[in-house]
Amino acid sequence: MYPFYGFGGAPTCMGSNEVSHCFPLNGQRLSPEIAGIDNVIKTYKQNSGKVKLLGPTLFAPVLRQVKDLVNKENNKKMYYILLIL
């Protein structure tokens, strides 16, 4: 499972026209995870066109979200990778 977020745009797929600095790209606030890398790519292709790019681009909200996810898991036997495209 991969939590998958967008940032620096208005997620029109979620009905918003205001800039958001951290939103689930699958449009599901309570369940941002996507199963498998193939589905991550599929979701990106389906929903990236539904995001109106806006500025400014702030990374702090995404970094806080990732930090919160990692702290919530609290699994010392796992490592995490943050990929920003």
Backbone hydrogen bonds in HBPLUS format (Angstrom, degrees):
<---DONOR---> <-ACCEPTOR-->    atom                        ^
c    i                          cat <-CA-CA->   ^        H-A-AA   ^      H-
h    n   atom  resd res      DA  || num        DHA   H-A  angle D-A-AA Bond
n    s   type  num  typ     dist DA aas  dist angle  dist       angle   num
A0002-TYR N   A0034-ILE O   2.79 MM  32  5.07 152.4  1.86 135.1 144.3     1
A0034-ILE N   A0002-TYR O   2.79 MM  32  5.07 142.7  1.93 122.3 132.5     2
A0004-PHE N   A0032-PRO O   3.25 MM  28  5.92 153.7  2.32 130.7 134.3     3
A0025-LEU N   A0004-PHE O   2.96 MM  21  5.93 159.1  2.00 135.4 142.3     4
A0006-GLY N   A0023-PHE O   2.66 MM  17  5.28 162.7  1.69 162.6 167.9     5
A0023-PHE N   A0006-GLY O   2.99 MM  17  5.28 156.0  2.05 143.5 146.9     6
A0008-GLY N   A0020-SER O   2.85 MM  12  5.78 122.0  2.20 133.8 151.1     7
A0054-LEU N   A0008-GLY O   3.05 MM  46  5.68 163.3  2.08 132.7 136.5     8
A0009-GLY N   A0020-SER O   3.33 MM  11  5.57 154.1  2.41 150.5 149.8     9
A0020-SER N   A0009-GLY O   2.80 MM  11  5.57 149.2  1.89 133.0 138.2    10
A0010-ALA N   A0052-LYS O   2.73 MM  42  4.97 159.9  1.77 144.2 148.5    11
A0012-THR N   A0010-ALA O   2.84 MM   2  5.75 120.3  2.20 117.0  99.9    12
A0052-LYS N   A0010-ALA O   2.95 MM  42  4.97 155.6  2.01 146.8 142.9    13
A0014-MET N   A0011-PRO O   2.79 MM   3  5.47 160.0  1.83 118.6 125.6    14
A0016-SER N   A0011-PRO O   3.33 MM   5  5.49 166.7  2.35 125.9 124.4    15
A0012-THR N   A0050-LYS O   2.97 MM  38  5.50 116.9  2.38 147.5 164.0    16
A0015-GLY N   A0012-THR O   2.98 MM   3  4.67 162.8  2.01 100.6 104.2    17
A0027-GLY N   A0024-PRO O   2.98 MM   3  5.41 162.3  2.02 113.7 118.9    18
A0031-SER N   A0028-GLN O   3.14 MM   3  5.30 143.4  2.28 103.5 114.2    19
A0040-VAL N   A0036-GLY O   3.11 MM   4  6.47 140.7  2.27 140.8 152.5    20
A0041-ILE N   A0037-ILE O   3.05 MM   4  6.34 162.3  2.08 153.1 155.4    21
A0042-LYS N   A0038-ASP O   2.99 MM   4  6.19 157.5  2.04 141.9 148.8    22
A0043-THR N   A0039-ASN O   2.83 MM   4  5.89 161.7  1.87 143.2 148.1    23
A0044-TYR N   A0040-VAL O   2.92 MM   4  6.12 156.5  1.97 147.6 154.5    24
A0045-LYS N   A0041-ILE O   2.98 MM   4  6.21 164.3  2.00 151.3 154.9    25
A0046-GLN N   A0042-LYS O   2.93 MM   4  6.15 155.2  1.99 148.6 155.9    26
A0047-ASN N   A0043-THR O   2.90 MM   4  5.92 160.9  1.94 152.3 156.6    27
A0048-SER N   A0044-TYR O   2.85 MM   4  5.36 151.1  1.93 146.8 150.9    28
A0050-LYS N   A0047-ASN O   2.92 MM   3  5.08 152.8  1.99 107.0 116.0    29
A0051-VAL N   A0048-SER O   3.38 MM   3  5.55 153.3  2.46 110.6 110.0    30
A0062-VAL N   A0059-PHE O   3.10 MM   3  5.48 119.2  2.48 110.4 124.6    31
A0063-LEU N   A0059-PHE O   2.97 MM   4  6.20 165.9  1.99 161.2 165.9    32
A0064-ARG N   A0060-ALA O   2.88 MM   4  6.07 159.0  1.93 155.7 160.8    33
A0065-GLN N   A0061-PRO O   3.04 MM   4  6.20 157.1  2.09 141.5 147.7    34
A0066-VAL N   A0062-VAL O   2.95 MM   4  6.22 162.7  1.98 155.5 159.4    35
A0067-LYS N   A0063-LEU O   2.91 MM   4  6.08 161.9  1.94 148.2 153.8    36
A0068-ASP N   A0064-ARG O   2.87 MM   4  6.08 158.8  1.92 150.5 156.1    37
A0069-LEU N   A0065-GLN O   2.96 MM   4  6.25 154.2  2.03 146.6 153.6    38
A0070-VAL N   A0066-VAL O   2.94 MM   4  6.20 163.6  1.96 156.3 160.1    39
A0071-ASN N   A0067-LYS O   2.89 MM   4  6.08 165.5  1.91 153.1 157.4    40
A0072-LYS N   A0068-ASP O   2.90 MM   4  5.96 149.0  2.00 142.5 151.2    41
A0073-GLU N   A0069-LEU O   3.08 MM   4  6.33 151.9  2.17 145.3 151.8    42
A0074-ASN N   A0070-VAL O   3.06 MM   4  6.29 163.2  2.08 153.2 157.5    43
A0078-MET N   A0075-ASN O   3.32 MM   3  5.78 162.8  2.35 116.6 117.3    44
